[in-house]
Amino acid sequence: MKTINVLFAVVVLSAALTGSQKVAAQAPQAGVAGYEVEWVYRVRYGFIDEWWDLWRKYEIPVLDRAKERGYILDYRVYHPTQHTDEAARWDYRVEIVYKDFESSSHLGALYDELFPDAATRKSDEKRRWEMTTNHWDLPIYRVDPYSSR
């Protein structure tokens, strides 16, 4: 019984540590055009408007500039129209299609270029993250339902 409890504790700890780490970027699947990433955000109740204003202030100009420069082919921002249970809740989801894997590394420089007042940007970002209860970046790829894996 003690062995089972120790094993259970190891599994739970491993899952907790794995779940809290940022997803490592992976190269796209062979034969897939572009490199797709999904950003997902869950916001503290009562703060959605303030969060959205801060997110739009920084992220949309950077995504638009990346698109102008050809790093991003397209991006789409989603907000649910219905509610769900708390475990599955998300407030904003952003799907980004980069030209290729390497193109995804240019966003940091665009923040610096578009928002040279680093102190204000850092303060605003700190506030936005205080209102964010959960977030993940997930490399994704489209699946052809008619082909085998």
C-alpha positions in Angstrom: 0.0 0.0 0.0 2.9 2.4 0.8 4.4 1.7 -2.6 1.2 2.6 -4.3 0.9 5.9 -2.3 4.5 6.8 -3.2 3.9 5.9 -6.9 0.7 8.0 -6.9 2.6 11.0 -5.3 5.3 10.8 -8.0 2.7 10.7 -10.8 0.8 13.6 -9.4 4.0 15.7 -8.8 5.2 14.9 -12.3 1.9 15.9 -13.9 1.9 19.1 -11.9 5.4 20.0 -12.9 4.9 19.1 -16.5 1.6 21.1 -16.7 3.2 24.3 -15.3 6.0 24.4 -17.8 5.8 26.3 -21.1 5.3 24.0 -24.1 8.5 23.6 -26.0 8.4 24.7 -29.6 8.4 22.0 -32.1 9.1 22.1 -35.8 6.0 21.7 -38.0 5.0 18.4 -39.4 6.4 17.5 -42.8 4.4 18.7 -45.7 2.5 21.3 -43.7 2.6 24.9 -44.9 3.4 27.4 -42.1 3.9 26.9 -38.4 0.7 27.3 -36.3 0.6 28.2 -32.6 -2.4 28.7 -30.4 -2.3 31.2 -27.5 -5.1 30.6 -24.9 -6.0 32.8 -22.0 -8.3 32.6 -19.0 -9.0 35.9 -17.2 -10.0 36.5 -13.6 -13.7 37.2 -13.3 -14.5 40.9 -13.3 -11.4 41.9 -15.2 -12.1 40.9 -18.8 -12.5 44.5 -20.2 -9.3 45.8 -18.6 -7.4 42.7 -19.6 -8.7 42.9 -23.2 -7.7 46.6 -23.5 -4.2 45.8 -22.3 -3.9 42.8 -24.5 -5.1 44.7 -27.6 -2.8 47.6 -26.8 0.3 45.5 -27.3 -0.5 42.2 -29.0 -2.5 43.5 -32.0 0.1 46.0 -33.2 2.8 43.4 -32.9 0.8 40.7 -34.7 -0.1 43.3 -37.5 3.5 44.4 -37.9 4.6 40.7 -38.1 2.0 40.1 -40.8 3.2 43.2 -42.7 6.7 41.9 -42.6 5.7 38.4 -43.7 6.5 36.6 -40.5 2.8 35.8 -39.9 0.6 34.6 -42.7 -2.6 35.0 -40.7 -4.0 35.2 -37.2 -7.5 34.9 -35.7 -8.7 35.9 -32.3 -11.7 34.1 -30.7 -13.9 34.8 -27.7 -16.6 32.2 -26.7 -20.3 33.2 -27.0 -21.4 30.6 -24.5 -20.2 29.5 -21.1 -18.8 26.2 -20.0 -17.6 24.6 -16.8 -14.6 26.2 -15.0 -12.1 23.5 -15.9 -12.6 24.0 -19.6 -13.1 27.8 -19.5 -11.1 30.0 -21.7 -11.7 33.7 -22.5 -9.5 34.4 -25.5 -7.9 32.1 -28.0 -5.5 33.3 -30.7 -4.5 31.1 -33.6 -1.4 32.3 -35.4 0.0 30.9 -38.7 3.7 31.9 -39.0 5.4 31.6 -42.4 7.7 29.0 -40.9 9.2 28.0 -37.5 12.0 30.6 -37.7 9.5 33.4 -38.2 8.0 32.8 -34.8 11.2 34.1 -33.2 10.8 37.7 -34.4 8.0 38.9 -32.1 10.3 40.0 -29.2 12.1 42.6 -31.4 8.8 43.9 -32.7 7.7 44.7 -29.1 10.8 46.7 -28.6 10.5 48.5 -31.9 6.8 49.4 -31.4 6.9 50.2 -27.7 10.2 51.8 -26.8 9.0 52.8 -23.3 10.0 49.6 -21.8 9.0 50.6 -18.2 5.4 51.3 -19.2 5.1 48.2 -21.3 6.5 46.1 -18.4 4.1 47.6 -15.9 1.1 47.1 -18.3 2.2 43.5 -19.0 2.6 42.8 -15.2 -0.9 44.1 -14.7 -2.3 41.9 -17.5 -0.6 38.8 -16.1 -2.0 39.6 -12.7 -5.5 39.3 -14.3 -4.6 36.1 -16.2 -5.5 33.0 -14.3 -4.3 30.5 -16.9 -2.4 30.7 -20.2 -0.7 28.3 -22.6 1.0 28.5 -26.0 0.5 25.4 -28.0 2.1 24.5 -31.3 -0.7 22.9 -33.4 -1.2 21.6 -36.9 -4.2 20.8 -39.0 -5.1 17.2 -39.4 -6.4 15.8 -42.7 -9.2 13.6 -41.5 -9.0 11.5 -44.6 -5.4 10.4 -44.3 -3.9 8.0 -41.8 -1.6 9.3 -39.1 
